[in-house]
């Protein structure tokens, strides 16, 4: 049976009672708060297994709660976070994920689905802790590499999530085919990035790393100054994934008219090698040659009534005589 504490921050008494009954039946202890400030204080004190928060609260909105939870200097900063909201527009959803929410559900909702999401989030957090404990143990010494491994065995997102949960400080480095990228991490938050020795934004360095499928990673502990405005690793991962999805969608939406056309080939009747259609087109459909003499000869061939005349320098010109309608001759 599931066990643990679920914190519900909801100002509507009817919704709170409805959630309480279902969550308790699933085996969890439920703690309720009706305001954002009370919810944040309770979360920092109890460090629950999951936080369920409404966005429309009387003192601050739910975004304020999530933003402050994710920047706490304790393990509560990695607590699974579920939003309940009456706002169903894209901007509200993106804002929810940007401040660190794991799940965004809209009202009206099915209570059974909320309970199922809570169970999934709690199990995910438990698996991450077990994997962290079984695969790595970060020593206190700063003179040696704490974590190292191969990208084929563990993803970058998994390692960064563990560093965030442990609130570690140091340098996370990834090398792939003579390429190198680094992330400076302070208390589980990305501070800045480096790609190929050049300072770049943290998001740019992370997107570069996530694009490498082969290589090795390492984490070297060390002290780093904590910035005044901190953004969680989970928020960076969500942003990088969103930008990658948008980039892929834009490429797929390029209209065919703007794509470079492929050359068309024609097969000869006698079974010879294929040729470009331009090579087998009639002479009248081909682009004019840049040679002036060749163009003049073509005009003479199509207009027999035009009399050629050679000048003293041997240049060919056309006599100023009446012209008959041209007789078009096509030679294929």
C-alpha positions, -999 to 999 in steps of 0.1 A, spaced: 0 0 0 13 35 -7 23 56 22 35 91 29 22 126 31 5 145 3 1 182 7 -29 198 -9 -30 236 -13 -66 244 -22 -89 272 -10 -122 257 -22 -135 235 7 -157 213 -16 -127 204 -38 -105 199 -8 -129 174 8 -133 156 -24 -96 152 -29 -91 142 8 -114 113 7 -99 98 -25 -62 104 -15 -67 89 19 -84 58 3 -52 54 -17 -32 51 15 -17 85 19 -19 110 48 -33 143 36 -25 178 49 -45 208 37 -37 245 34 -60 272 21 -33 298 12 -1 300 -7 21 312 22 7 285 45 13 259 19 49 269 13 56 269 50 41 235 55 59 221 25 93 233 38 85 218 73 70 184 64 88 177 31 59 157 17 60 130 -9 39 151 -33 24 186 -35 -10 192 -52 -16 229 -56 -44 251 -71 -33 281 -91 -61 305 -80 -53 311 -43 -64 341 -22 -30 355 -13 -5 344 -41 -11 322 -71 1 287 -74 30 297 -97 44 316 -67 43 284 -46 60 263 -72 87 289 -78 95 292 -41 94 254 -36 119 248 -64 144 273 -50 144 260 -14 179 249 0 164 215 11 151 183 -4 116 198 -7 129 215 -39 126 182 -58 92 172 -44 68 161 -72 44 190 -79 10 188 -95 -11 218 -106 -49 220 -105 -62 249 -125 -93 263 -142 -70 279 -168 -67 257 -199 -49 280 -223 -14 272 -236 3 302 -219 -9 291 -185 2 255 -191 37 267 -202 40 290 -172 32 261 -149 59 239 -164 83 268 -165 81 273 -127 87 236 -121 54 217 -121 56 180 -131 19 177 -140 -8 202 -150 -44 192 -148 -75 214 -155 -108 217 -138 -132 200 -139 -111 168 -133 -117 132 -124 -106 125 -89 -94 91 -98 -70 106 -124 -56 130 -98 -49 101 -74 -33 81 -103 -10 110 -111 0 114 -75 8 77 -73 29 79 -105 48 110 -93 56 94 -59 68 62 -76 89 81 -100 106 100 -72 112 68 -53 128 51 -84 151 81 -89 163 79 -53 169 41 -55 188 45 -88 209 73 -73 218 52 -42 226 21 -63 246 37 -91 265 64 -74 277 77 -42 291 112 -42 321 116 -19 327 147 2 362 152 -13 365 178 -40 398 165 -53 385 136 -74 357 129 -99 326 120 -81 306 107 -110 316 94 -144 301 71 -170 290 65 -205 260 81 -222 249 47 -235 243 35 -199 228 66 -183 212 97 -198 223 133 -192 188 141 -178 190 113 -152 225 124 -139 214 161 -138 182 151 -119 203 133 -93 226 163 -89 196 185 -84 181 162 -58 214 161 -39 218 199 -43 254 194 -54 279 221 -66 306 216 -91 312 211 -129 293 186 -150 312 178 -182 303 158 -213 327 148 -241 317 134 -274 339 128 -305 365 154 -294 337 179 -285 334 192 -250 306 210 -231 303 219 -194 277 231 -169 286 250 -137 262 238 -110 256 255 -76 235 237 -50 216 218 -77 210 248 -100 227 254 -133 246 287 -133 263 289 -167 275 268 -196 306 263 -217 308 247 -252 342 242 -268 359 266 -243 334 294 -251 310 307 -225 274 303 -235 240 304 -217 231 275 -195 202 265 -218 225 266 -249 250 243 -233 223 219 -221 207 217 -256 241 210 -271 247 181 -246 213 166 -251 220 164 -288 250 141 -283 240 104 -282 275 89 -277 302 100 -253 311 102 -216 301 124 -187 318 133 -155 310 155 -124 337 171 -104 325 186 -71 336 221 -62 323 253 -46 303 276 -68 287 310 -59 249 307 -58 232 333 -81 205 355 -67 180 343 -93 181 305 -95 163 282 -120 159 245 -114 175 218 -136 140 204 -141 129 237 -156 159 238 -179 152 203 -191 116 211 -199 126 242 -217 152 224 -238 127 197 -247 101 223 -257 125 241 -279 136 209 -296 100 199 -302 93 233 -318 124 231 -340 113 197 -352 78 209 -359 90 239 -379 111 217 -401 82 195 -408 59 224 -416 81 239 -444 59 239 -475 70 218 -505 71 249 -527 100 262 -506 120 230 -506 148 225 -531 134 205 -560 151 172 -569 164 168 -605 141 148 -628 155 122 -650 143 106 -683 151 72 -697 159 70 -734 138 48 -756 167 25 -766 175 17 -730 206 40 -727 217 58 -696 192 82 -679 196 119 -687 182 151 -672 150 162 -688 167 194 -698 192 175 -719 164 157 -739 141 187 -743 135 203 -777 159 231 -787 132 257 -785 126 249 -748 162 251 -737 178 281 -721 196 304 -746 233 299 -748 255 328 -737 275 327 -770 261 355 -792 272 338 -825 254 306 -815 222 325 -807 224 343 -841 229 311 -860 197 297 -843 177 328 -854 190 323 -890 180 287 -890 144 295 -879 141 325 -903 154 315 -938 144 348 -953 169 368 -932 201 374 -952 233 371 -933 261 395 -940 297 394 -930 316 425 -921 352 433 -927 362 419 -894 344 386 -901 315 393 -877 281 381 -888 252 405 -890 216 405 -904 207 425 -934 179 449 -931 155 432 -956 118 424 -953 111 392 -933 86 365 -941 68 347 -913 92 323 -897 89 286 -905 94 267 -872 113 235 -875 116 212 -845 144 187 -844 142 161 -817 
